[in-house]
């Protein structure tokens, strides 16, 4: 590259943007949006959406400052087309978001997620569903709006703020393929039912049938209506049986009493220095809900839920205090005869029958003497003999052990048989599948990260819904990058540089972004080149992602 004069040089920090631009290109995001959204704006809705996606992935600038954020950046290298920063003003972005809403945010995301399934060959065998809430500031009094931003059960612990919900269905552990903004007062149980009612149509879009996959959801799924809907749609499911169901308590009690556990062992792939990995064991049984029998697998974890163990401690204290009060009220200072004392001992032992404690009693003689000192040289003789009861309250080891064992158990409910189409679905396999639900929880953590989503001040519910689309597309890109990094390590056995210059077998997208800070590009006219070559760590990452380093110099 020949640069005529150093005065024409322009240095731009492009960071990791070209990598995400390449992934956006693979998903055909800009072209898909421009095809589906009718617009005559100079700034195409696809380019506007990509600019907001890049802004989100870089830490999020408020929309009204996006023009300022892109000032001095190489928009052609970052977005693929030359866009003047003043085109990214809040009026243009607002109109673009209105156009996205009019075209249907769900339709747009559905099409792009189908692009992802085909391009990245995603494993669509199992689906994970969950919801979360987003708190907003402002009145949002728009009674006719499709999206009702209102008060509801806040998962952010902010009942003082209005909110909207986001529901998400993921495949391949944490890749979102269905995402939707929902009313702020929506119930998880209702949203599960809404998706289940249309599950056949949803899944048909992606080329597979409900009977060939497993729908994984949290305990909010388990209602009579949802179970019936799953049956009607021939949908195989896996969920956690709520602890407040009597069938859950009965299943755990049967497992503990039978004591015929199947050892599973540890499932954690990485070891923690601070906390030992949990070891699991399982017990297969059945439960009946609304006259229908379901398979239930009881699991016991060695790292018992601390909250549950504290509840057991509270129960033990309550049991002890209750017995202590009964003893105090039942026993006078002494008894006139032994039979009365023994009769009281029997009553006390009966009182402890259903308690978590045992009462040990002992009747002892209590001599009563006349007042005054005995005469010198004479042995003091009792006036008469009374009887006292000594009481010791102790924990019942068998009952307490059973209770603590039950406290360390939880139950998964499913209609997947142990043997299905020559494929064994053991307790261990189902537990591993359910634990992948944490992938969708991490997705919500990504969306709610203050660095990603600052306080939402959009004035119209329609634009909030459009922002939901931007966030979901940002998440889709983020997770696809992360998936490819992990697959590279798995398929090649080559570890990637992680934190503190240590090699890791679990690279993340965030880890990748930290390796591409301060990537400077020199621009002179239409020519670009890196100010200095990519280092070895950066080259390892773009190799893992299948990206050429030319993406840092060629739009």
C-alpha positions as CSV (number, residue, x, y, z in Angstrom):
1,X,0.0,0.0,0.0
2,X,1.4,3.4,-1.0
3,X,0.4,6.4,1.1
4,X,1.2,9.7,-0.6
5,X,1.3,11.9,2.5
6,X,1.2,11.3,6.2
7,X,-1.2,14.1,6.5
8,X,-3.8,11.9,4.8
9,X,-3.4,9.0,7.3
10,X,-6.3,8.2,9.5
11,X,-6.0,5.8,12.4
12,X,-9.2,4.0,13.5
13,X,-9.6,1.5,16.3
14,X,-11.8,-1.2,14.9
15,X,-11.5,-3.6,17.8
16,X,-13.6,-6.8,17.3
17,X,-16.3,-5.2,15.1
18,X,-15.1,-6.8,11.9
19,X,-15.5,-10.3,13.5
20,X,-19.2,-9.6,14.3
21,X,-19.7,-8.0,10.9
22,X,-18.5,-11.3,9.3
23,X,-21.0,-13.2,11.4
24,X,-23.8,-10.8,10.6
25,X,-22.9,-11.3,6.9
26,X,-23.1,-15.1,7.4
27,X,-26.6,-14.7,8.9
28,X,-27.6,-12.3,6.1
29,X,-29.0,-9.9,8.7
30,X,-28.9,-6.6,6.7
31,X,-30.3,-8.1,3.5
32,X,-33.0,-10.1,5.4
33,X,-34.3,-7.0,7.2
34,X,-34.2,-4.8,4.1
35,X,-36.2,-7.4,2.2
36,X,-38.8,-7.8,4.9
37,X,-39.1,-4.1,5.9
38,X,-40.6,-1.6,3.5
39,X,-38.7,1.7,3.7
40,X,-37.6,4.5,1.5
41,X,-35.2,6.0,4.0
42,X,-31.7,7.0,3.0
43,X,-30.5,4.9,6.0
44,X,-31.8,1.4,5.3
45,X,-33.5,-0.4,8.2
46,X,-31.0,-3.2,7.9
47,X,-28.0,-0.9,8.2
48,X,-29.6,0.9,11.1
49,X,-30.3,-2.4,12.9
50,X,-26.7,-3.5,12.3
51,X,-25.4,-0.2,13.7
52,X,-27.5,-0.7,16.9
53,X,-26.4,-4.3,17.1
54,X,-22.7,-3.3,16.9
55,X,-23.3,-0.6,19.5
56,X,-25.0,-3.2,21.8
57,X,-22.1,-5.6,21.5
58,X,-19.6,-2.8,22.2
59,X,-21.2,-2.0,25.6
60,X,-24.2,0.1,24.5
61,X,-24.4,3.8,24.0
62,X,-27.9,5.4,24.5
63,X,-29.6,5.6,21.1
64,X,-29.7,9.3,21.1
65,X,-25.9,9.3,21.3
66,X,-25.3,6.7,18.6
67,X,-24.3,9.4,16.2
68,X,-21.6,10.5,18.6
69,X,-20.5,7.0,19.2
70,X,-19.9,6.4,15.5
71,X,-18.1,9.7,15.0
72,X,-14.5,8.9,14.1
73,X,-15.2,5.2,13.4
74,X,-14.7,3.5,10.1
75,X,-18.4,2.7,9.4
76,X,-17.6,1.0,6.1
77,X,-15.3,-1.5,7.8
78,X,-17.6,-2.0,10.7
79,X,-21.0,-2.1,8.9
80,X,-19.9,-3.0,5.4
81,X,-21.2,0.2,3.9
82,X,-20.1,3.8,4.3
83,X,-22.5,5.6,6.5
84,X,-22.1,9.2,7.7
85,X,-22.4,9.4,11.5
86,X,-25.1,12.1,11.2
87,X,-27.3,9.5,9.5
88,X,-27.4,7.7,12.8
89,X,-29.3,10.5,14.5
90,X,-32.1,9.7,16.9
91,X,-34.8,10.6,14.4
92,X,-33.6,8.2,11.8
93,X,-33.1,5.4,14.4
94,X,-36.6,6.1,15.8
95,X,-38.2,5.8,12.3
96,X,-36.1,2.6,11.6
97,X,-37.4,1.1,14.8
98,X,-41.0,2.0,13.9
99,X,-40.5,0.3,10.5
100,X,-39.1,-2.9,12.2
101,X,-42.2,-3.0,14.4
102,X,-44.5,-2.5,11.5
103,X,-42.9,-5.4,9.6
104,X,-43.2,-7.7,12.7
105,X,-40.2,-8.2,15.0
106,X,-41.1,-11.8,15.6
107,X,-41.2,-12.6,11.9
108,X,-37.9,-10.9,11.3
109,X,-36.1,-12.7,14.2
110,X,-37.7,-16.0,13.1
111,X,-36.3,-15.7,9.6
112,X,-32.8,-14.7,10.7
113,X,-32.8,-17.6,13.2
114,X,-33.7,-19.9,10.4
115,X,-30.7,-18.5,8.5
116,X,-28.6,-19.4,11.6
117,X,-29.9,-23.0,11.7
118,X,-29.1,-23.6,8.1
119,X,-25.8,-21.8,8.0
120,X,-24.3,-23.1,11.3
121,X,-26.0,-26.5,11.3
122,X,-27.4,-26.0,14.8
123,X,-28.5,-29.0,16.8
124,X,-32.3,-28.5,17.0
125,X,-33.0,-31.8,18.9
126,X,-33.9,-30.1,22.2
127,X,-35.4,-26.8,23.1
128,X,-35.1,-24.7,26.3
129,X,-37.7,-22.2,27.2
130,X,-37.7,-19.4,29.8
131,X,-38.7,-15.8,30.5
132,X,-37.4,-12.8,32.2
133,X,-38.6,-9.2,33.0
134,X,-37.1,-5.9,32.0
135,X,-37.8,-2.9,34.2
136,X,-38.4,0.5,32.5
137,X,-38.6,4.1,33.7
138,X,-41.6,6.2,32.7
139,X,-45.4,6.1,32.6
140,X,-45.9,4.2,29.3
141,X,-49.6,5.0,29.4
142,X,-50.5,3.6,25.9
143,X,-53.7,1.6,26.4
144,X,-54.1,0.7,22.7
145,X,-50.5,-0.5,22.3
146,X,-49.9,-4.2,21.4
147,X,-47.2,-4.4,24.0
148,X,-48.5,-3.6,27.5
149,X,-45.7,-2.1,29.6
150,X,-47.1,-2.3,33.1
151,X,-46.6,-3.6,36.6
152,X,-46.1,-7.3,37.2
153,X,-44.0,-9.9,39.1
154,X,-40.5,-8.4,38.9
155,X,-37.6,-10.8,38.5
156,X,-35.4,-7.8,38.9
157,X,-36.8,-7.2,42.4
158,X,-38.1,-3.8,41.3
159,X,-41.9,-3.9,41.9
160,X,-41.9,-0.1,41.9
161,X,-41.2,0.0,38.1
162,X,-43.2,-1.0,35.1
163,X,-41.8,-3.7,33.0
164,X,-42.1,-5.9,29.9
165,X,-41.2,-9.6,29.6
166,X,-39.0,-11.4,27.1
167,X,-39.7,-15.1,26.4
168,X,-37.1,-17.1,24.6
169,X,-36.7,-20.6,23.1
170,X,-33.2,-21.8,22.6
171,X,-31.6,-24.8,20.7
172,X,-28.1,-26.1,20.8
173,X,-28.1,-25.2,24.5
174,X,-28.2,-21.4,24.3
175,X,-28.8,-20.3,20.7
176,X,-32.1,-18.3,20.6
177,X,-34.4,-19.2,17.7
178,X,-37.6,-17.8,19.0
179,X,-37.7,-14.6,21.0
180,X,-40.6,-12.3,21.8
181,X,-41.4,-9.3,24.0
182,X,-44.5,-9.9,26.2
183,X,-46.8,-7.9,28.4
184,X,-45.3,-6.8,31.7
185,X,-47.9,-8.7,33.7
186,X,-47.6,-12.0,31.8
187,X,-47.3,-15.2,33.8
188,X,-44.6,-17.8,33.0
189,X,-47.3,-20.4,33.1
190,X,-49.4,-18.5,30.6
191,X,-46.5,-17.9,28.3
192,X,-45.6,-21.6,28.4
193,X,-49.1,-22.4,27.4
194,X,-49.2,-19.8,24.6
195,X,-46.0,-21.2,23.1
196,X,-47.2,-24.8,23.5
197,X,-50.5,-24.0,21.8
198,X,-48.6,-23.0,18.6
199,X,-45.6,-25.3,19.0
200,X,-46.4,-27.4,16.0
201,X,-46.5,-24.3,13.7
202,X,-43.3,-22.9,15.3
203,X,-41.3,-26.1,15.0
204,X,-42.6,-26.7,11.4
205,X,-40.8,-23.5,10.4
206,X,-37.5,-25.1,11.3
207,X,-38.1,-28.4,9.6
208,X,-38.7,-30.7,12.5
209,X,-41.6,-32.2,14.4
210,X,-42.4,-31.9,18.1
211,X,-42.3,-35.7,18.7
212,X,-38.7,-35.8,17.7
213,X,-37.4,-33.3,20.2
214,X,-37.7,-32.5,23.9
215,X,-39.1,-29.2,25.3
216,X,-37.1,-28.2,28.4
217,X,-38.6,-25.6,30.8
218,X,-38.5,-24.6,34.4
219,X,-41.1,-25.5,37.0
220,X,-43.6,-22.9,35.8
221,X,-44.3,-25.3,32.9
222,X,-45.9,-27.8,35.2
223,X,-49.6,-27.0,35.2
224,X,-52.6,-29.2,34.3
225,X,-53.2,-27.0,31.2
226,X,-49.6,-27.1,30.0
227,X,-49.3,-30.8,30.5
228,X,-52.6,-31.3,28.6
229,X,-51.3,-29.0,25.8
230,X,-48.1,-31.0,25.6
231,X,-50.1,-34.2,25.3
232,X,-52.3,-32.7,22.5
233,X,-49.2,-31.6,20.5
234,X,-47.4,-34.9,21.0
235,X,-44.6,-32.9,22.7
236,X,-42.0,-34.6,24.7
237,X,-41.0,-32.4,27.7
238,X,-38.7,-32.3,30.7
239,X,-39.3,-30.0,33.6
240,X,-38.8,-29.7,37.3
241,X,-41.7,-30.8,39.5
242,X,-42.6,-27.9,41.8
243,X,-41.7,-28.6,45.4
244,X,-45.1,-27.5,46.6
245,X,-46.8,-30.4,44.7
246,X,-47.7,-33.3,47.0
247,X,-46.6,-35.7,44.3
248,X,-43.1,-34.2,44.6
249,X,-43.0,-34.8,48.3
250,X,-44.3,-38.3,47.9
251,X,-41.8,-39.2,45.2
252,X,-38.9,-37.9,47.3
253,X,-40.2,-39.9,50.3
254,X,-40.4,-43.1,48.2
255,X,-36.9,-42.6,47.0
256,X,-35.4,-42.0,50.4
257,X,-37.3,-44.9,51.9
258,X,-36.4,-47.3,49.1
259,X,-32.7,-46.3,49.3
260,X,-32.1,-47.8,45.9
261,X,-30.2,-45.0,44.2
262,X,-28.3,-45.1,40.9
263,X,-25.0,-43.4,41.3
264,X,-24.3,-40.7,38.7
265,X,-21.3,-39.0,40.2
266,X,-20.0,-35.5,39.3
267,X,-21.3,-33.7,36.2
268,X,-19.3,-30.5,36.4
269,X,-16.7,-30.2,33.7
270,X,-14.5,-27.7,35.5
271,X,-13.4,-28.0,39.1
272,X,-13.8,-25.2,41.6
273,X,-11.2,-24.6,44.3
274,X,-13.7,-22.8,46.5
275,X,-16.6,-25.3,46.3
276,X,-16.4,-29.1,45.6
277,X,-18.4,-30.4,42.7
278,X,-21.7,-31.9,43.5
279,X,-22.2,-35.7,43.2
280,X,-25.6,-36.9,42.1
281,X,-27.6,-40.1,42.4
282,X,-31.1,-40.9,41.0
283,X,-34.2,-42.9,41.6
284,X,-36.8,-43.6,39.0
285,X,-40.5,-43.5,39.9
286,X,-43.9,-42.2,38.6
287,X,-46.2,-39.5,39.7
288,X,-49.9,-38.9,38.8
289,X,-51.2,-35.5,37.9
290,X,-54.8,-35.0,36.7
291,X,-55.2,-38.8,36.4
292,X,-52.2,-39.1,34.0
293,X,-49.0,-40.9,35.0
294,X,-45.7,-39.3,34.3
295,X,-42.1,-40.5,34.7
296,X,-40.4,-38.8,37.7
297,X,-36.7,-39.0,38.5
298,X,-35.7,-38.1,42.0
299,X,-32.2,-36.7,42.2
300,X,-30.1,-36.3,45.4
301,X,-27.2,-33.8,45.3
302,X,-24.3,-34.0,47.7
303,X,-24.0,-30.3,47.8
304,X,-27.4,-29.8,49.4
305,X,-29.2,-26.6,48.8
306,X,-28.1,-24.3,51.6
307,X,-31.5,-22.6,51.7
308,X,-33.2,-25.9,52.3
309,X,-30.8,-27.0,54.9
310,X,-31.4,-23.7,56.8
311,X,-35.1,-24.5,56.6
312,X,-34.4,-27.9,58.2
313,X,-32.4,-26.0,60.9
314,X,-35.4,-23.8,61.5
315,X,-37.7,-26.8,61.8
316,X,-35.4,-28.4,64.3
317,X,-35.3,-25.3,66.4
318,X,-39.1,-25.0,66.3
319,X,-39.5,-28.7,67.2
320,X,-37.1,-28.3,70.2
321,X,-38.8,-25.1,71.4
322,X,-42.2,-26.7,71.1
323,X,-41.2,-29.7,73.2
324,X,-39.4,-27.5,75.7
325,X,-42.7,-25.6,76.2
326,X,-44.7,-28.8,76.6
327,X,-42.2,-30.1,79.2
328,X,-42.4,-26.8,81.2
329,X,-46.1,-26.9,81.2
330,X,-46.4,-30.6,82.0
331,X,-44.0,-31.0,84.9
332,X,-44.5,-29.3,88.3
333,X,-41.6,-28.9,90.6
334,X,-42.1,-32.4,92.0
335,X,-44.7,-35.2,92.2
336,X,-46.1,-36.7,95.4
337,X,-45.9,-40.3,94.1
338,X,-43.9,-42.2,91.6
339,X,-46.9,-43.4,89.5
340,X,-47.8,-39.8,88.8
341,X,-44.3,-39.0,87.7
342,X,-44.1,-42.0,85.5
343,X,-47.5,-41.2,84.0
344,X,-46.3,-37.8,83.0
345,X,-43.2,-39.4,81.5
346,X,-45.4,-41.4,79.2
347,X,-47.4,-38.4,78.2
348,X,-44.2,-36.5,77.3
349,X,-42.9,-39.4,75.2
350,X,-46.2,-39.5,73.3
351,X,-45.8,-35.7,72.7
352,X,-42.5,-36.4,71.0
353,X,-44.0,-39.0,68.7
354,X,-44.2,-36.9,65.6
355,X,-41.5,-34.5,66.6
356,X,-38.0,-34.4,65.2
357,X,-36.7,-34.9,68.7
358,X,-36.7,-37.7,71.3
359,X,-37.5,-37.1,75.0
360,X,-35.5,-39.0,77.5
361,X,-37.0,-39.0,81.0
362,X,-35.8,-40.2,84.4
363,X,-37.8,-40.3,87.6
364,X,-35.6,-39.6,90.6
365,X,-36.4,-39.3,94.3
366,X,-36.4,-35.9,95.9
367,X,-36.3,-36.2,99.8
368,X,-38.0,-33.4,101.7
369,X,-36.7,-32.4,105.1
370,X,-38.0,-30.4,108.0
371,X,-36.7,-26.8,108.4
372,X,-33.6,-26.1,110.4
373,X,-30.3,-27.7,111.0
374,X,-30.1,-31.4,112.0
375,X,-28.9,-32.1,115.6
376,X,-25.1,-32.5,115.9
377,X,-24.1,-36.1,115.4
378,X,-27.4,-37.2,114.1
379,X,-28.1,-38.1,110.4
380,X,-30.7,-36.0,108.8
381,X,-33.9,-37.9,108.1
382,X,-36.3,-37.0,105.3
383,X,-39.8,-36.0,106.3
384,X,-41.2,-37.7,103.2
385,X,-40.1,-38.6,99.7
386,X,-41.3,-36.8,96.5
387,X,-40.4,-37.5,92.9
388,X,-38.9,-35.3,90.2
389,X,-38.6,-35.9,86.4
390,X,-35.3,-35.1,84.7
391,X,-35.9,-34.5,81.0
392,X,-33.4,-34.5,78.1
393,X,-34.4,-33.4,74.6
394,X,-32.3,-34.9,71.8
395,X,-32.6,-34.9,68.0
396,X,-34.0,-38.1,66.6
397,X,-31.0,-39.2,64.4
398,X,-33.1,-41.3,62.0
399,X,-35.7,-38.7,61.4
400,X,-33.2,-35.8,61.0
401,X,-31.1,-37.8,58.6
402,X,-34.2,-38.6,56.5
403,X,-35.2,-35.0,56.6
404,X,-31.8,-33.7,55.5
405,X,-31.6,-36.3,52.8
406,X,-35.0,-35.3,51.5
407,X,-34.0,-31.6,51.6
408,X,-31.1,-32.4,49.2
409,X,-33.5,-33.9,46.6
410,X,-35.4,-32.5,43.7
411,X,-37.6,-34.1,41.1
412,X,-37.6,-33.9,37.3
413,X,-40.9,-34.8,35.5
414,X,-41.0,-36.0,31.9
415,X,-43.0,-38.1,29.4
416,X,-39.8,-39.4,27.8
417,X,-39.6,-43.1,28.5
418,X,-36.4,-44.7,29.7
419,X,-36.0,-46.4,26.3
420,X,-37.2,-44.4,23.3
421,X,-36.5,-45.4,19.7
422,X,-33.5,-47.5,20.6
423,X,-32.2,-44.6,22.6
424,X,-31.7,-44.9,26.4
425,X,-32.8,-41.8,28.4
426,X,-31.3,-42.5,31.8
427,X,-31.6,-40.2,34.8
428,X,-28.1,-39.0,34.1
429,X,-28.8,-38.1,30.5
430,X,-32.0,-36.2,31.4
431,X,-30.2,-34.4,34.3
432,X,-27.5,-33.2,31.9
433,X,-30.1,-32.0,29.5
434,X,-32.0,-30.1,32.2
435,X,-28.8,-28.5,33.4
436,X,-28.3,-27.0,30.0
437,X,-31.2,-24.7,31.0
438,X,-28.5,-22.6,32.6
439,X,-27.6,-21.6,29.1
440,X,-30.8,-19.6,28.7
441,X,-30.3,-18.1,32.2
442,X,-26.9,-16.8,31.0
443,X,-28.6,-15.4,28.0
444,X,-30.8,-13.3,30.2
445,X,-27.8,-12.3,32.2
446,X,-26.3,-11.1,28.9
447,X,-29.4,-9.1,28.0
448,X,-29.6,-7.5,31.4
449,X,-26.0,-6.7,31.8
450,X,-25.8,-2.9,32.6
451,X,-23.0,-2.6,30.0
452,X,-25.4,-4.0,27.4
453,X,-28.8,-2.5,28.4
454,X,-28.7,0.8,30.3
455,X,-32.0,2.2,31.6
456,X,-34.6,2.0,28.8
457,X,-36.1,5.4,28.1
458,X,-37.8,4.7,24.8
459,X,-41.1,6.6,24.7
460,X,-43.3,4.2,22.7
461,X,-44.0,0.5,23.4
462,X,-43.5,-0.2,19.7
463,X,-39.9,1.0,19.9
464,X,-39.3,-1.0,23.1
465,X,-40.4,-4.1,21.1
466,X,-38.1,-3.1,18.3
467,X,-35.3,-2.7,20.8
468,X,-36.1,-6.3,22.0
469,X,-35.4,-7.5,18.4
470,X,-32.0,-5.7,18.4
471,X,-31.1,-7.3,21.7
472,X,-32.1,-10.7,20.5
473,X,-30.1,-10.4,17.3
474,X,-27.1,-9.2,19.3
475,X,-27.4,-12.2,21.6
476,X,-27.7,-14.5,18.6
477,X,-24.4,-13.2,17.1
478,X,-22.7,-13.4,20.5
479,X,-23.7,-17.0,21.1
480,X,-22.8,-18.2,17.6
481,X,-19.3,-16.8,18.0
482,X,-19.0,-18.5,21.4
483,X,-20.4,-21.8,20.0
484,X,-17.8,-21.8,17.2
485,X,-15.0,-21.2,19.6
486,X,-16.0,-24.1,21.8
487,X,-16.6,-26.4,18.8
488,X,-13.1,-25.5,17.5
489,X,-11.5,-26.6,20.8
490,X,-13.7,-29.8,20.9
491,X,-13.1,-30.8,17.3
492,X,-9.3,-30.0,17.1
493,X,-8.2,-30.4,20.7
494,X,-6.4,-27.1,20.4
495,X,-6.9,-24.9,23.5
496,X,-7.2,-21.1,23.1
497,X,-5.6,-18.4,25.2
498,X,-7.9,-17.5,28.1
499,X,-7.5,-15.3,31.2
500,X,-4.1,-14.6,32.6
501,X,-2.4,-16.1,29.5
502,X,-3.6,-19.5,30.5
503,X,-4.9,-21.9,27.8
504,X,-8.6,-22.8,28.2
505,X,-10.9,-25.4,26.8
506,X,-13.9,-23.1,27.5
507,X,-13.4,-19.9,25.5
508,X,-16.2,-17.3,25.6
509,X,-17.2,-14.5,23.3
510,X,-16.3,-12.0,26.0
511,X,-12.9,-13.5,26.3
512,X,-12.5,-13.1,22.5
513,X,-13.5,-9.4,22.6
514,X,-10.8,-8.6,25.2
515,X,-8.1,-10.0,22.8
516,X,-9.0,-7.5,20.1
517,X,-8.9,-4.2,22.0
518,X,-6.9,-1.5,20.3
519,X,-6.7,-3.0,16.8
520,X,-5.7,0.0,14.8
521,X,-6.3,0.4,11.0
522,X,-4.6,3.0,8.9
523,X,-6.8,4.5,6.2
524,X,-5.6,6.6,3.3
525,X,-8.3,7.3,0.8
526,X,-9.9,3.9,0.0
527,X,-6.9,1.9,1.1
528,X,-6.6,0.3,4.5
529,X,-4.1,-1.7,6.3
530,X,-3.4,-2.8,9.9
531,X,-1.1,-0.4,11.8
532,X,0.7,-3.5,13.1
533,X,0.1,-7.2,12.4
534,X,-2.3,-9.2,14.5
535,X,-0.5,-10.9,17.4
536,X,-0.4,-14.7,17.8
537,X,-3.3,-14.7,20.2
538,X,-5.5,-12.8,17.8
539,X,-4.5,-15.1,15.0
540,X,-5.5,-18.1,17.0
541,X,-8.9,-16.7,17.6
542,X,-9.7,-15.8,14.0
543,X,-8.5,-19.2,12.9
544,X,-10.9,-20.8,15.4
545,X,-13.7,-18.7,13.9
546,X,-12.8,-19.4,10.3
547,X,-12.2,-15.7,9.6
548,X,-9.5,-14.2,7.4
549,X,-7.5,-11.3,8.8
550,X,-8.4,-9.4,5.7
551,X,-11.7,-8.6,7.4
552,X,-9.8,-6.0,9.4
553,X,-8.8,-4.1,6.2
554,X,-11.3,-5.0,3.6
555,X,-15.0,-3.9,4.0
